[in-house]
Amino acid sequence: FHSIIRTLLPSYRVIELERAIVNISTVIKCIKQHAADAISTLQKEVDSLSHAVIQNRIALNFILAAQGSVRTIVNTSCCSYVDQSEKIKKDLD
């Protein structure tokens, strides 16, 4: 049946393709929104975890300071955390 309609109405194929494009576009928008929501949720967890890590580092520094020099025990190297949350929020918008 569809093949007969396609031969009689060549524009029918174009209409089918347009509908397919609209459907694909809708699915892509939905996937994008779900991905953005997931990334946003993960970023909130990272923010929360980074605050806990900073609190633990402060507590560790107090303990190490009570035992002597913090730099001597930890060595001269230090860890750093670069907060990218604002960039991630901007990229999601």
Sequence and secondary structure as in RCSB ss.txt:
>XXXX:A:sequence
FHSIIRTLLPSYRVIELERAIVNISTVIKCIKQHAADAISTLQKEVDSLSHAVIQNRIALNFILAAQGSVRTIVN
TSCCSYVDQSEKIKKDLD
>XXXX:A:secstr
 HHHHHHH HHHHHHHHHHHHHHHHHHHHHHHHHHHHHHHHHHHHHHHHHHHHHHHHHHHHHHHHHHS HHHHH 
S        HHHHHHHH 
